[in-house]
Amino acid sequence: MGKRKVLSEKEYKPLVLPGGTDVLGVAEKMLGFDRVLVKCQDGYQRLCRIRGKMKRRAWVRRGDIVLVSPWNFQFEKRGDIIWRYKRNQTGWLRKNGYLKKEP
């Protein structure tokens, strides 16, 4: 094995930024059955589910920065995790003001 070589900048996926009603949050507790307790930046603590497209592709762990899409009918309590940011991406989010120091 070894590190994967990056031949060009085009191979990097574009960074998904919060838009519309989406909010950033920190995964606090793994609850099982693809459910995660997330503390969001808008002050709410939501019970979020990992959407099906992400279930086996991106593993969410405690302390990860995630992008949450709140549900329409239980806005304060529930949501879907639609993206997990990697360590270098969270640094970029903090540097550009998207992520507060203590979410």
C-alpha positions as CSV (number, residue, x, y, z in Angstrom):
1,M,0.0,0.0,0.0
2,G,1.1,3.6,0.3
3,K,-0.2,7.1,-0.2
4,R,-2.3,7.8,-3.2
5,K,-0.6,10.2,-5.7
6,V,-2.5,13.2,-6.8
7,L,-1.7,14.0,-10.4
8,S,-3.7,17.2,-10.7
9,E,-5.9,19.5,-8.7
10,K,-8.9,18.4,-10.8
11,E,-8.9,15.1,-8.8
12,Y,-10.0,16.9,-5.6
13,K,-13.7,17.0,-5.0
14,P,-15.1,20.5,-4.5
15,L,-15.8,21.5,-0.9
16,V,-19.5,21.4,0.0
17,L,-20.4,24.7,1.8
18,P,-23.6,25.3,3.9
19,G,-26.3,26.9,1.9
20,G,-30.0,27.6,2.5
21,T,-31.1,26.0,5.7
22,D,-28.0,23.8,6.1
23,V,-25.9,24.2,9.3
24,L,-22.5,23.0,10.5
25,G,-22.2,20.9,13.6
26,V,-20.1,18.5,15.6
27,A,-20.9,14.9,16.0
28,E,-21.2,14.4,19.8
29,K,-22.5,10.9,20.3
30,M,-22.9,7.8,18.1
31,L,-26.3,6.2,18.9
32,G,-26.3,3.2,16.5
33,F,-28.5,2.3,13.6
34,D,-27.0,5.2,11.6
35,R,-28.1,7.9,14.1
36,V,-25.8,10.5,15.5
37,L,-26.4,13.2,18.1
38,V,-25.1,16.5,16.6
39,K,-24.5,19.9,18.3
40,C,-25.2,22.4,15.6
41,Q,-24.0,26.0,15.3
42,D,-27.4,27.5,15.5
43,G,-27.7,26.4,19.1
44,Y,-29.8,23.3,18.7
45,Q,-28.8,19.7,19.5
46,R,-30.3,17.4,16.8
47,L,-30.8,13.7,16.4
48,C,-29.5,13.2,12.9
49,R,-29.4,10.2,10.6
50,I,-26.6,9.5,8.1
51,R,-28.2,9.5,4.7
52,G,-28.0,6.4,2.6
53,K,-25.5,7.6,0.1
54,M,-23.0,8.2,2.9
55,K,-23.6,5.1,5.0
56,R,-20.7,3.0,3.8
57,R,-18.6,5.6,2.0
58,A,-17.9,8.2,4.7
59,W,-17.6,7.0,8.3
60,V,-18.7,9.5,10.9
61,R,-17.0,9.5,14.2
62,R,-17.3,11.4,17.5
63,G,-15.9,14.9,17.1
64,D,-16.2,15.1,13.3
65,I,-17.4,18.3,11.7
66,V,-20.5,17.5,9.6
67,L,-23.0,19.4,7.5
68,V,-26.6,18.9,8.7
69,S,-29.8,19.5,6.7
70,P,-32.6,20.0,9.3
71,W,-36.0,18.4,8.6
72,N,-38.9,20.7,7.6
73,F,-41.4,19.4,10.2
74,Q,-39.1,18.9,13.3
75,F,-36.6,21.7,12.6
76,E,-35.2,22.0,16.1
77,K,-34.9,18.2,16.8
78,R,-34.1,16.2,13.7
79,G,-31.9,16.4,10.6
80,D,-29.9,14.5,8.0
81,I,-26.1,14.4,7.8
82,I,-25.2,15.2,4.2
83,W,-21.5,15.7,4.4
84,R,-18.5,15.0,6.7
85,Y,-15.5,17.3,6.5
86,K,-11.9,16.0,6.7
87,R,-9.3,17.6,8.9
88,N,-7.8,19.9,6.2
89,Q,-11.3,21.0,5.2
90,T,-12.2,21.9,8.8
91,G,-9.1,24.1,8.9
92,W,-10.1,25.9,5.8
93,L,-13.7,26.4,7.2
94,R,-12.3,27.9,10.4
95,K,-9.8,30.2,8.5
96,N,-12.6,31.5,6.2
97,G,-15.1,32.1,8.9
98,Y,-17.7,29.4,8.2
99,L,-16.9,27.5,11.5
100,K,-16.8,29.2,14.9
101,K,-14.1,28.2,17.4
102,E,-16.6,26.5,19.7
103,P,-19.6,25.2,17.7
